[in-house]
């Protein structure tokens, strides 16, 4: 994974809002780390690139994964709390 634009100081201030719940994964892929996904979301929002153009090689996950997580955080009210 590439170096994340979220340094430890920033991540410590926002990670409690996301409150990641451990998910049991018997089959398939394990969920991506919230820190990496948040970095991918911020990159897309900052640059204006289309979600599907987010390079997986950057280590943030696929653009659609980031978009789905953003939408979930919006539904749960977590995105608004992050922005405040």
HTML snippet that shows the backbone in 3Dmol.js (N, CA, C, O; Angstrom):
<script src="https://3Dmol.org/build/3Dmol-min.js"></script>
<div id="view" style="width:600px;height:400px;position:relative"></div>
<script>
const pdb = `
ATOM      1  N   UNK A   1       0.845  -1.177   0.000  1.00  0.00           N
ATOM      2  CA  UNK A   1       0.000   0.000   0.000  1.00  0.00           C
ATOM      3  C   UNK A   1       0.883   1.230   0.000  1.00  0.00           C
ATOM      4  O   UNK A   1       1.912   1.282   0.674  1.00  0.00           O
ATOM      5  N   UNK A   2       0.470   2.195  -0.752  1.00  0.00           N
ATOM      6  CA  UNK A   2       1.243   3.427  -0.796  1.00  0.00           C
ATOM      7  C   UNK A   2       1.060   4.192   0.507  1.00  0.00           C
ATOM      8  O   UNK A   2       0.193   3.862   1.316  1.00  0.00           O
ATOM      9  N   UNK A   3       1.884   5.218   0.702  1.00  0.00           N
ATOM     10  CA  UNK A   3       1.739   5.998   1.923  1.00  0.00           C
ATOM     11  C   UNK A   3       0.407   6.738   1.877  1.00  0.00           C
ATOM     12  O   UNK A   3       0.055   7.355   0.872  1.00  0.00           O
ATOM     13  N   UNK A   4      -0.308   6.664   2.960  1.00  0.00           N
ATOM     14  CA  UNK A   4      -1.638   7.247   3.007  1.00  0.00           C
ATOM     15  C   UNK A   4      -1.561   8.727   3.312  1.00  0.00           C
ATOM     16  O   UNK A   4      -0.718   9.153   4.102  1.00  0.00           O
ATOM     17  N   UNK A   5      -2.437   9.526   2.695  1.00  0.00           N
ATOM     18  CA  UNK A   5      -2.431  10.960   2.967  1.00  0.00           C
ATOM     19  C   UNK A   5      -3.026  11.293   4.328  1.00  0.00           C
ATOM     20  O   UNK A   5      -3.056  12.460   4.719  1.00  0.00           O
ATOM     21  N   UNK A   6      -3.495  10.298   5.046  1.00  0.00           N
ATOM     22  CA  UNK A   6      -4.031  10.524   6.387  1.00  0.00           C
ATOM     23  C   UNK A   6      -2.954  10.165   7.398  1.00  0.00           C
ATOM     24  O   UNK A   6      -2.736   8.989   7.688  1.00  0.00           O
ATOM     25  N   UNK A   7      -2.280  11.176   7.935  1.00  0.00           N
ATOM     26  CA  UNK A   7      -1.241  10.852   8.908  1.00  0.00           C
ATOM     27  C   UNK A   7      -1.886  10.381  10.211  1.00  0.00           C
ATOM     28  O   UNK A   7      -3.101  10.479  10.381  1.00  0.00           O
ATOM     29  N   UNK A   8      -1.077   9.879  11.114  1.00  0.00           N
ATOM     30  CA  UNK A   8      -1.576   9.289  12.355  1.00  0.00           C
ATOM     31  C   UNK A   8      -2.356  10.288  13.200  1.00  0.00           C
ATOM     32  O   UNK A   8      -3.337   9.915  13.843  1.00  0.00           O
ATOM     33  N   UNK A   9      -1.941  11.538  13.208  1.00  0.00           N
ATOM     34  CA  UNK A   9      -2.630  12.552  14.018  1.00  0.00           C
ATOM     35  C   UNK A   9      -4.056  12.776  13.506  1.00  0.00           C
ATOM     36  O   UNK A   9      -5.001  12.848  14.291  1.00  0.00           O
ATOM     37  N   UNK A  10      -4.196  12.885  12.205  1.00  0.00           N
ATOM     38  CA  UNK A  10      -5.534  13.081  11.633  1.00  0.00           C
ATOM     39  C   UNK A  10      -6.380  11.827  11.833  1.00  0.00           C
ATOM     40  O   UNK A  10      -7.543  11.917  12.226  1.00  0.00           O
ATOM     41  N   UNK A  11      -5.808  10.679  11.568  1.00  0.00           N
ATOM     42  CA  UNK A  11      -6.558   9.432  11.702  1.00  0.00           C
ATOM     43  C   UNK A  11      -7.032   9.229  13.142  1.00  0.00           C
ATOM     44  O   UNK A  11      -8.147   8.752  13.354  1.00  0.00           O
ATOM     45  N   UNK A  12      -6.225   9.574  14.118  1.00  0.00           N
ATOM     46  CA  UNK A  12      -6.638   9.393  15.515  1.00  0.00           C
ATOM     47  C   UNK A  12      -7.814  10.299  15.875  1.00  0.00           C
ATOM     48  O   UNK A  12      -8.590   9.989  16.779  1.00  0.00           O
ATOM     49  N   UNK A  13      -7.943  11.424  15.161  1.00  0.00           N
ATOM     50  CA  UNK A  13      -9.054  12.349  15.427  1.00  0.00           C
ATOM     51  C   UNK A  13     -10.362  11.902  14.782  1.00  0.00           C
ATOM     52  O   UNK A  13     -11.436  12.264  15.262  1.00  0.00           O
ATOM     53  N   UNK A  14     -10.291  11.115  13.696  1.00  0.00           N
ATOM     54  CA  UNK A  14     -11.514  10.734  12.985  1.00  0.00           C
ATOM     55  C   UNK A  14     -11.871   9.253  13.097  1.00  0.00           C
ATOM     56  O   UNK A  14     -13.010   8.883  12.812  1.00  0.00           O
ATOM     57  N   UNK A  15     -10.959   8.420  13.490  1.00  0.00           N
ATOM     58  CA  UNK A  15     -11.218   6.974  13.473  1.00  0.00           C
ATOM     59  C   UNK A  15     -12.346   6.574  14.422  1.00  0.00           C
ATOM     60  O   UNK A  15     -13.081   5.629  14.137  1.00  0.00           O
ATOM     61  N   UNK A  16     -12.490   7.265  15.525  1.00  0.00           N
ATOM     62  CA  UNK A  16     -13.538   6.899  16.483  1.00  0.00           C
ATOM     63  C   UNK A  16     -14.930   7.121  15.894  1.00  0.00           C
ATOM     64  O   UNK A  16     -15.883   6.453  16.297  1.00  0.00           O
ATOM     65  N   UNK A  17     -15.059   8.047  14.949  1.00  0.00           N
ATOM     66  CA  UNK A  17     -16.356   8.309  14.326  1.00  0.00           C
ATOM     67  C   UNK A  17     -16.786   7.111  13.483  1.00  0.00           C
ATOM     68  O   UNK A  17     -17.954   6.720  13.486  1.00  0.00           O
ATOM     69  N   UNK A  18     -15.836   6.545  12.772  1.00  0.00           N
ATOM     70  CA  UNK A  18     -16.161   5.420  11.897  1.00  0.00           C
ATOM     71  C   UNK A  18     -16.455   4.167  12.706  1.00  0.00           C
ATOM     72  O   UNK A  18     -17.235   3.316  12.278  1.00  0.00           O
ATOM     73  N   UNK A  19     -15.831   4.048  13.880  1.00  0.00           N
ATOM     74  CA  UNK A  19     -16.074   2.930  14.791  1.00  0.00           C
ATOM     75  C   UNK A  19     -16.219   1.621  14.035  1.00  0.00           C
ATOM     76  O   UNK A  19     -17.292   1.020  14.031  1.00  0.00           O
ATOM     77  N   UNK A  20     -15.142   1.176  13.394  1.00  0.00           N
ATOM     78  CA  UNK A  20     -15.256  -0.021  12.560  1.00  0.00           C
ATOM     79  C   UNK A  20     -15.703  -1.236  13.371  1.00  0.00           C
ATOM     80  O   UNK A  20     -15.148  -1.545  14.426  1.00  0.00           O
ATOM     81  N   UNK A  21     -16.710  -1.903  12.852  1.00  0.00           N
ATOM     82  CA  UNK A  21     -17.201  -3.112  13.488  1.00  0.00           C
ATOM     83  C   UNK A  21     -16.538  -4.313  12.828  1.00  0.00           C
ATOM     84  O   UNK A  21     -16.514  -4.414  11.601  1.00  0.00           O
ATOM     85  N   UNK A  22     -16.004  -5.219  13.629  1.00  0.00           N
ATOM     86  CA  UNK A  22     -15.393  -6.405  13.017  1.00  0.00           C
ATOM     87  C   UNK A  22     -16.456  -7.213  12.277  1.00  0.00           C
ATOM     88  O   UNK A  22     -17.547  -7.462  12.789  1.00  0.00           O
ATOM     89  N   UNK A  23     -16.110  -7.608  11.079  1.00  0.00           N
ATOM     90  CA  UNK A  23     -17.040  -8.380  10.261  1.00  0.00           C
ATOM     91  C   UNK A  23     -16.508  -9.798  10.089  1.00  0.00           C
ATOM     92  O   UNK A  23     -15.332 -10.006   9.789  1.00  0.00           O
ATOM     93  N   UNK A  24     -17.364 -10.731  10.278  1.00  0.00           N
ATOM     94  CA  UNK A  24     -16.976 -12.119  10.054  1.00  0.00           C
ATOM     95  C   UNK A  24     -16.960 -12.381   8.557  1.00  0.00           C
ATOM     96  O   UNK A  24     -17.945 -12.129   7.863  1.00  0.00           O
ATOM     97  N   UNK A  25     -15.856 -12.880   8.071  1.00  0.00           N
ATOM     98  CA  UNK A  25     -15.762 -13.202   6.648  1.00  0.00           C
ATOM     99  C   UNK A  25     -15.343 -14.653   6.510  1.00  0.00           C
ATOM    100  O   UNK A  25     -14.166 -14.994   6.631  1.00  0.00           O
ATOM    101  N   UNK A  26     -16.313 -15.485   6.257  1.00  0.00           N
ATOM    102  CA  UNK A  26     -16.025 -16.892   6.048  1.00  0.00           C
ATOM    103  C   UNK A  26     -15.596 -17.150   4.617  1.00  0.00           C
ATOM    104  O   UNK A  26     -14.751 -18.004   4.347  1.00  0.00           O
ATOM    105  N   UNK A  27     -16.198 -16.393   3.699  1.00  0.00           N
ATOM    106  CA  UNK A  27     -15.907 -16.569   2.285  1.00  0.00           C
ATOM    107  C   UNK A  27     -15.615 -15.210   1.672  1.00  0.00           C
ATOM    108  O   UNK A  27     -16.020 -14.178   2.206  1.00  0.00           O
ATOM    109  N   UNK A  28     -14.924 -15.217   0.573  1.00  0.00           N
ATOM    110  CA  UNK A  28     -14.672 -13.977  -0.153  1.00  0.00           C
ATOM    111  C   UNK A  28     -13.545 -13.160   0.452  1.00  0.00           C
ATOM    112  O   UNK A  28     -12.762 -13.629   1.279  1.00  0.00           O
ATOM    113  N   UNK A  29     -13.503 -11.934   0.007  1.00  0.00           N
ATOM    114  CA  UNK A  29     -12.435 -11.034   0.436  1.00  0.00           C
ATOM    115  C   UNK A  29     -12.744 -10.413   1.785  1.00  0.00           C
ATOM    116  O   UNK A  29     -13.902 -10.240   2.165  1.00  0.00           O
ATOM    117  N   UNK A  30     -11.687 -10.085   2.493  1.00  0.00           N
ATOM    118  CA  UNK A  30     -11.855  -9.358   3.748  1.00  0.00           C
ATOM    119  C   UNK A  30     -12.130  -7.892   3.416  1.00  0.00           C
ATOM    120  O   UNK A  30     -11.630  -7.382   2.414  1.00  0.00           O
ATOM    121  N   UNK A  31     -12.920  -7.213   4.246  1.00  0.00           N
ATOM    122  CA  UNK A  31     -13.196  -5.797   3.985  1.00  0.00           C
ATOM    123  C   UNK A  31     -11.916  -4.966   4.033  1.00  0.00           C
ATOM    124  O   UNK A  31     -10.998  -5.264   4.797  1.00  0.00           O
ATOM    125  N   UNK A  32     -11.868  -3.942   3.223  1.00  0.00           N
ATOM    126  CA  UNK A  32     -10.714  -3.050   3.211  1.00  0.00           C
ATOM    127  C   UNK A  32     -10.702  -2.188   4.459  1.00  0.00           C
ATOM    128  O   UNK A  32     -11.748  -1.888   5.034  1.00  0.00           O
ATOM    129  N   UNK A  33      -9.523  -1.801   4.861  1.00  0.00           N
ATOM    130  CA  UNK A  33      -9.317  -0.946   6.012  1.00  0.00           C
ATOM    131  C   UNK A  33      -9.999   0.405   5.799  1.00  0.00           C
ATOM    132  O   UNK A  33      -9.876   1.002   4.730  1.00  0.00           O
ATOM    133  N   UNK A  34     -10.720   0.889   6.817  1.00  0.00           N
ATOM    134  CA  UNK A  34     -11.422   2.168   6.704  1.00  0.00           C
ATOM    135  C   UNK A  34     -10.473   3.327   6.418  1.00  0.00           C
ATOM    136  O   UNK A  34     -10.838   4.266   5.710  1.00  0.00           O
ATOM    137  N   UNK A  35      -9.280   3.268   6.953  1.00  0.00           N
ATOM    138  CA  UNK A  35      -8.316   4.353   6.731  1.00  0.00           C
ATOM    139  C   UNK A  35      -7.932   4.453   5.256  1.00  0.00           C
ATOM    140  O   UNK A  35      -7.848   5.547   4.699  1.00  0.00           O
ATOM    141  N   UNK A  36      -7.700   3.299   4.634  1.00  0.00           N
ATOM    142  CA  UNK A  36      -7.334   3.290   3.217  1.00  0.00           C
ATOM    143  C   UNK A  36      -8.505   3.750   2.356  1.00  0.00           C
ATOM    144  O   UNK A  36      -8.323   4.515   1.410  1.00  0.00           O
ATOM    145  N   UNK A  37      -9.703   3.283   2.687  1.00  0.00           N
ATOM    146  CA  UNK A  37     -10.883   3.664   1.907  1.00  0.00           C
ATOM    147  C   UNK A  37     -11.152   5.159   2.050  1.00  0.00           C
ATOM    148  O   UNK A  37     -11.469   5.828   1.067  1.00  0.00           O
ATOM    149  N   UNK A  38     -11.030   5.682   3.256  1.00  0.00           N
ATOM    150  CA  UNK A  38     -11.231   7.116   3.462  1.00  0.00           C
ATOM    151  C   UNK A  38     -10.221   7.922   2.650  1.00  0.00           C
ATOM    152  O   UNK A  38     -10.567   8.957   2.079  1.00  0.00           O
ATOM    153  N   UNK A  39      -8.992   7.461   2.597  1.00  0.00           N
ATOM    154  CA  UNK A  39      -7.974   8.149   1.796  1.00  0.00           C
ATOM    155  C   UNK A  39      -8.348   8.127   0.319  1.00  0.00           C
ATOM    156  O   UNK A  39      -8.154   9.119  -0.383  1.00  0.00           O
ATOM    157  N   UNK A  40      -8.880   7.008  -0.158  1.00  0.00           N
ATOM    158  CA  UNK A  40      -9.321   6.925  -1.542  1.00  0.00           C
ATOM    159  C   UNK A  40     -10.485   7.860  -1.828  1.00  0.00           C
ATOM    160  O   UNK A  40     -10.530   8.505  -2.875  1.00  0.00           O
ATOM    161  N   UNK A  41     -11.419   7.929  -0.902  1.00  0.00           N
ATOM    162  CA  UNK A  41     -12.561   8.840  -1.051  1.00  0.00           C
ATOM    163  C   UNK A  41     -12.069  10.277  -1.134  1.00  0.00           C
ATOM    164  O   UNK A  41     -12.497  11.036  -2.003  1.00  0.00           O
ATOM    165  N   UNK A  42     -11.183  10.644  -0.240  1.00  0.00           N
ATOM    166  CA  UNK A  42     -10.672  12.020  -0.233  1.00  0.00           C
ATOM    167  C   UNK A  42      -9.913  12.340  -1.511  1.00  0.00           C
ATOM    168  O   UNK A  42     -10.005  13.455  -2.026  1.00  0.00           O
ATOM    169  N   UNK A  43      -9.161  11.370  -2.027  1.00  0.00           N
ATOM    170  CA  UNK A  43      -8.426  11.589  -3.276  1.00  0.00           C
ATOM    171  C   UNK A  43      -9.385  11.853  -4.437  1.00  0.00           C
ATOM    172  O   UNK A  43      -9.182  12.778  -5.224  1.00  0.00           O
ATOM    173  N   UNK A  44     -10.426  11.035  -4.533  1.00  0.00           N
ATOM    174  CA  UNK A  44     -11.397  11.217  -5.618  1.00  0.00           C
ATOM    175  C   UNK A  44     -12.105  12.564  -5.483  1.00  0.00           C
ATOM    176  O   UNK A  44     -12.278  13.279  -6.469  1.00  0.00           O
ATOM    177  N   UNK A  45     -12.512  12.904  -4.270  1.00  0.00           N
ATOM    178  CA  UNK A  45     -13.217  14.173  -4.076  1.00  0.00           C
ATOM    179  C   UNK A  45     -12.307  15.372  -4.330  1.00  0.00           C
ATOM    180  O   UNK A  45     -12.758  16.396  -4.842  1.00  0.00           O
ATOM    181  N   UNK A  46     -11.042  15.251  -3.979  1.00  0.00           N
ATOM    182  CA  UNK A  46     -10.094  16.354  -4.176  1.00  0.00           C
ATOM    183  C   UNK A  46      -9.746  16.557  -5.647  1.00  0.00           C
ATOM    184  O   UNK A  46      -9.653  17.689  -6.122  1.00  0.00           O
ATOM    185  N   UNK A  47      -9.554  15.457  -6.360  1.00  0.00           N
ATOM    186  CA  UNK A  47      -9.110  15.565  -7.757  1.00  0.00           C
ATOM    187  C   UNK A  47     -10.264  15.663  -8.747  1.00  0.00           C
ATOM    188  O   UNK A  47     -10.094  16.171  -9.856  1.00  0.00           O
ATOM    189  N   UNK A  48     -11.435  15.179  -8.349  1.00  0.00           N
ATOM    190  CA  UNK A  48     -12.572  15.183  -9.264  1.00  0.00           C
ATOM    191  C   UNK A  48     -12.537  14.047 -10.273  1.00  0.00           C
ATOM    192  O   UNK A  48     -13.324  14.040 -11.220  1.00  0.00           O
ATOM    193  N   UNK A  49     -11.648  13.095 -10.089  1.00  0.00           N
ATOM    194  CA  UNK A  49     -11.594  11.963 -11.017  1.00  0.00           C
ATOM    195  C   UNK A  49     -12.847  11.102 -10.857  1.00  0.00           C
ATOM    196  O   UNK A  49     -13.433  11.064  -9.775  1.00  0.00           O
ATOM    197  N   UNK A  50     -13.256  10.422 -11.907  1.00  0.00           N
ATOM    198  CA  UNK A  50     -14.386   9.504 -11.790  1.00  0.00           C
ATOM    199  C   UNK A  50     -14.037   8.345 -10.848  1.00  0.00           C
ATOM    200  O   UNK A  50     -12.890   7.900 -10.801  1.00  0.00           O
ATOM    201  N   UNK A  51     -15.018   7.872 -10.113  1.00  0.00           N
ATOM    202  CA  UNK A  51     -14.773   6.794  -9.143  1.00  0.00           C
ATOM    203  C   UNK A  51     -14.135   5.585  -9.803  1.00  0.00           C
ATOM    204  O   UNK A  51     -13.228   4.973  -9.239  1.00  0.00           O
ATOM    205  N   UNK A  52     -14.600   5.241 -10.988  1.00  0.00           N
ATOM    206  CA  UNK A  52     -14.087   4.031 -11.639  1.00  0.00           C
ATOM    207  C   UNK A  52     -12.652   4.190 -12.125  1.00  0.00           C
ATOM    208  O   UNK A  52     -12.032   3.207 -12.530  1.00  0.00           O
ATOM    209  N   UNK A  53     -12.115   5.397 -12.096  1.00  0.00           N
ATOM    210  CA  UNK A  53     -10.730   5.634 -12.525  1.00  0.00           C
ATOM    211  C   UNK A  53      -9.729   5.603 -11.376  1.00  0.00           C
ATOM    212  O   UNK A  53      -8.530   5.755 -11.610  1.00  0.00           O
ATOM    213  N   UNK A  54     -10.188   5.409 -10.143  1.00  0.00           N
ATOM    214  CA  UNK A  54      -9.267   5.336  -9.006  1.00  0.00           C
ATOM    215  C   UNK A  54      -8.405   4.089  -9.155  1.00  0.00           C
ATOM    216  O   UNK A  54      -8.931   2.975  -9.138  1.00  0.00           O
ATOM    217  N   UNK A  55      -7.081   4.254  -9.300  1.00  0.00           N
ATOM    218  CA  UNK A  55      -6.217   3.085  -9.511  1.00  0.00           C
ATOM    219  C   UNK A  55      -6.139   2.197  -8.262  1.00  0.00           C
ATOM    220  O   UNK A  55      -5.809   2.662  -7.171  1.00  0.00           O
ATOM    221  N   UNK A  56      -6.445   0.936  -8.447  1.00  0.00           N
ATOM    222  CA  UNK A  56      -6.375  -0.026  -7.347  1.00  0.00           C
ATOM    223  C   UNK A  56      -4.944  -0.127  -6.828  1.00  0.00           C
ATOM    224  O   UNK A  56      -4.729  -0.407  -5.648  1.00  0.00           O
ATOM    225  N   UNK A  57      -3.975   0.097  -7.695  1.00  0.00           N
ATOM    226  CA  UNK A  57      -2.563  -0.016  -7.321  1.00  0.00           C
ATOM    227  C   UNK A  57      -2.163   0.986  -6.236  1.00  0.00           C
ATOM    228  O   UNK A  57      -1.134   0.802  -5.586  1.00  0.00           O
ATOM    229  N   UNK A  58      -2.945   2.027  -6.032  1.00  0.00           N
ATOM    230  CA  UNK A  58      -2.626   2.996  -4.980  1.00  0.00           C
ATOM    231  C   UNK A  58      -2.874   2.437  -3.582  1.00  0.00           C
ATOM    232  O   UNK A  58      -2.371   2.978  -2.597  1.00  0.00           O
ATOM    233  N   UNK A  59      -3.641   1.364  -3.495  1.00  0.00           N
ATOM    234  CA  UNK A  59      -3.876   0.727  -2.206  1.00  0.00           C
ATOM    235  C   UNK A  59      -5.123   1.204  -1.487  1.00  0.00           C
ATOM    236  O   UNK A  59      -5.317   0.891  -0.312  1.00  0.00           O
ATOM    237  N   UNK A  60      -5.972   1.959  -2.174  1.00  0.00           N
ATOM    238  CA  UNK A  60      -7.188   2.474  -1.550  1.00  0.00           C
ATOM    239  C   UNK A  60      -8.398   1.605  -1.846  1.00  0.00           C
ATOM    240  O   UNK A  60      -9.494   1.880  -1.358  1.00  0.00           O
ATOM    241  N   UNK A  61      -8.214   0.577  -2.626  1.00  0.00           N
ATOM    242  CA  UNK A  61      -9.328  -0.239  -3.066  1.00  0.00           C
ATOM    243  C   UNK A  61      -9.866   0.295  -4.383  1.00  0.00           C
ATOM    244  O   UNK A  61      -9.401   1.311  -4.899  1.00  0.00           O
ATOM    245  N   UNK A  62     -10.838  -0.400  -4.904  1.00  0.00           N
ATOM    246  CA  UNK A  62     -11.464   0.033  -6.158  1.00  0.00           C
ATOM    247  C   UNK A  62     -12.322   1.262  -5.899  1.00  0.00           C
ATOM    248  O   UNK A  62     -12.814   1.470  -4.790  1.00  0.00           O
ATOM    249  N   UNK A  63     -12.492   2.060  -6.922  1.00  0.00           N
ATOM    250  CA  UNK A  63     -13.297   3.259  -6.789  1.00  0.00           C
ATOM    251  C   UNK A  63     -14.724   2.964  -6.363  1.00  0.00           C
ATOM    252  O   UNK A  63     -15.298   3.700  -5.560  1.00  0.00           O
ATOM    253  N   UNK A  64     -15.302   1.894  -6.893  1.00  0.00           N
ATOM    254  CA  UNK A  64     -16.673   1.537  -6.523  1.00  0.00           C
ATOM    255  C   UNK A  64     -16.759   1.105  -5.067  1.00  0.00           C
ATOM    256  O   UNK A  64     -17.774   1.335  -4.410  1.00  0.00           O
ATOM    257  N   UNK A  65     -15.700   0.480  -4.558  1.00  0.00           N
ATOM    258  CA  UNK A  65     -15.660   0.123  -3.146  1.00  0.00           C
ATOM    259  C   UNK A  65     -15.673   1.384  -2.293  1.00  0.00           C
ATOM    260  O   UNK A  65     -16.395   1.467  -1.300  1.00  0.00           O
ATOM    261  N   UNK A  66     -14.870   2.361  -2.689  1.00  0.00           N
ATOM    262  CA  UNK A  66     -14.830   3.628  -1.958  1.00  0.00           C
ATOM    263  C   UNK A  66     -16.176   4.336  -2.021  1.00  0.00           C
ATOM    264  O   UNK A  66     -16.639   4.885  -1.021  1.00  0.00           O
ATOM    265  N   UNK A  67     -16.800   4.325  -3.185  1.00  0.00           N
ATOM    266  CA  UNK A  67     -18.097   4.984  -3.345  1.00  0.00           C
ATOM    267  C   UNK A  67     -19.164   4.301  -2.492  1.00  0.00           C
ATOM    268  O   UNK A  67     -19.967   4.976  -1.849  1.00  0.00           O
ATOM    269  N   UNK A  68     -19.178   2.972  -2.482  1.00  0.00           N
ATOM    270  CA  UNK A  68     -20.153   2.257  -1.646  1.00  0.00           C
ATOM    271  C   UNK A  68     -19.951   2.558  -0.169  1.00  0.00           C
ATOM    272  O   UNK A  68     -20.917   2.742   0.572  1.00  0.00           O
ATOM    273  N   UNK A  69     -18.695   2.608   0.257  1.00  0.00           N
ATOM    274  CA  UNK A  69     -18.424   2.907   1.669  1.00  0.00           C
ATOM    275  C   UNK A  69     -18.841   4.334   1.995  1.00  0.00           C
ATOM    276  O   UNK A  69     -19.399   4.582   3.064  1.00  0.00           O
ATOM    277  N   UNK A  70     -18.580   5.280   1.091  1.00  0.00           N
ATOM    278  CA  UNK A  70     -19.008   6.663   1.290  1.00  0.00           C
ATOM    279  C   UNK A  70     -20.521   6.733   1.430  1.00  0.00           C
ATOM    280  O   UNK A  70     -21.031   7.408   2.324  1.00  0.00           O
ATOM    281  N   UNK A  71     -21.232   6.051   0.564  1.00  0.00           N
ATOM    282  CA  UNK A  71     -22.703   6.059   0.635  1.00  0.00           C
ATOM    283  C   UNK A  71     -23.202   5.446   1.937  1.00  0.00           C
ATOM    284  O   UNK A  71     -24.164   5.937   2.529  1.00  0.00           O
ATOM    285  N   UNK A  72     -22.550   4.372   2.385  1.00  0.00           N
ATOM    286  CA  UNK A  72     -22.948   3.759   3.659  1.00  0.00           C
ATOM    287  C   UNK A  72     -22.703   4.718   4.814  1.00  0.00           C
ATOM    288  O   UNK A  72     -23.549   4.868   5.695  1.00  0.00           O
ATOM    289  N   UNK A  73     -21.538   5.369   4.808  1.00  0.00           N
ATOM    290  CA  UNK A  73     -21.237   6.331   5.868  1.00  0.00           C
ATOM    291  C   UNK A  73     -22.209   7.501   5.829  1.00  0.00           C
ATOM    292  O   UNK A  73     -22.562   8.039   6.879  1.00  0.00           O
ATOM    293  N   UNK A  74     -22.648   7.907   4.645  1.00  0.00           N
ATOM    294  CA  UNK A  74     -23.640   8.981   4.536  1.00  0.00           C
ATOM    295  C   UNK A  74     -24.976   8.539   5.130  1.00  0.00           C
ATOM    296  O   UNK A  74     -25.601   9.297   5.871  1.00  0.00           O
ATOM    297  N   UNK A  75     -25.420   7.323   4.813  1.00  0.00           N
ATOM    298  CA  UNK A  75     -26.674   6.799   5.370  1.00  0.00           C
ATOM    299  C   UNK A  75     -26.627   6.725   6.887  1.00  0.00           C
ATOM    300  O   UNK A  75     -27.615   7.015   7.562  1.00  0.00           O
ATOM    301  N   UNK A  76     -25.471   6.333   7.420  1.00  0.00           N
ATOM    302  CA  UNK A  76     -25.318   6.155   8.861  1.00  0.00           C
ATOM    303  C   UNK A  76     -25.031   7.463   9.589  1.00  0.00           C
ATOM    304  O   UNK A  76     -24.953   7.479  10.817  1.00  0.00           O
ATOM    305  N   UNK A  77     -24.873   8.561   8.850  1.00  0.00           N
ATOM    306  CA  UNK A  77     -24.595   9.847   9.464  1.00  0.00           C
ATOM    307  C   UNK A  77     -23.137  10.054   9.837  1.00  0.00           C
ATOM    308  O   UNK A  77     -22.789  11.074  10.431  1.00  0.00           O
ATOM    309  N   UNK A  78     -22.285   9.103   9.497  1.00  0.00           N
ATOM    310  CA  UNK A  78     -20.865   9.192   9.856  1.00  0.00           C
ATOM    311  C   UNK A  78     -20.129  10.223   8.991  1.00  0.00           C
ATOM    312  O   UNK A  78     -19.206  10.887   9.464  1.00  0.00           O
ATOM    313  N   UNK A  79     -20.534  10.353   7.738  1.00  0.00           N
ATOM    314  CA  UNK A  79     -19.852  11.302   6.847  1.00  0.00           C
ATOM    315  C   UNK A  79     -20.071  12.728   7.340  1.00  0.00           C
ATOM    316  O   UNK A  79     -19.139  13.532   7.344  1.00  0.00           O
ATOM    317  N   UNK A  80     -21.283  13.042   7.750  1.00  0.00           N
ATOM    318  CA  UNK A  80     -21.571  14.385   8.291  1.00  0.00           C
ATOM    319  C   UNK A  80     -20.747  14.646   9.540  1.00  0.00           C
ATOM    320  O   UNK A  80     -20.247  15.753   9.741  1.00  0.00           O
ATOM    321  N   UNK A  81     -20.605  13.624  10.382  1.00  0.00           N
ATOM    322  CA  UNK A  81     -19.794  13.783  11.599  1.00  0.00           C
ATOM    323  C   UNK A  81     -18.324  13.981  11.256  1.00  0.00           C
ATOM    324  O   UNK A  81     -17.631  14.737  11.937  1.00  0.00           O
ATOM    325  N   UNK A  82     -17.838  13.316  10.216  1.00  0.00           N
ATOM    326  CA  UNK A  82     -16.444  13.497   9.793  1.00  0.00           C
ATOM    327  C   UNK A  82     -16.206  14.918   9.298  1.00  0.00           C
ATOM    328  O   UNK A  82     -15.146  15.500   9.529  1.00  0.00           O
ATOM    329  N   UNK A  83     -17.186  15.457   8.627  1.00  0.00           N
ATOM    330  CA  UNK A  83     -17.039  16.795   8.047  1.00  0.00           C
ATOM    331  C   UNK A  83     -17.106  17.903   9.097  1.00  0.00           C
ATOM    332  O   UNK A  83     -16.585  18.997   8.877  1.00  0.00           O
ATOM    333  N   UNK A  84     -17.736  17.632  10.218  1.00  0.00           N
ATOM    334  CA  UNK A  84     -17.882  18.662  11.257  1.00  0.00           C
ATOM    335  C   UNK A  84     -16.631  18.897  12.048  1.00  0.00           C
ATOM    336  O   UNK A  84     -16.618  19.735  12.949  1.00  0.00           O
TER     337      UNK A  84
END
`;
const viewer = $3Dmol.createViewer("view");
viewer.addModel(pdb, "pdb");
viewer.setStyle({}, {cartoon: {color: "spectrum"}});
viewer.zoomTo();
viewer.render();
</script>
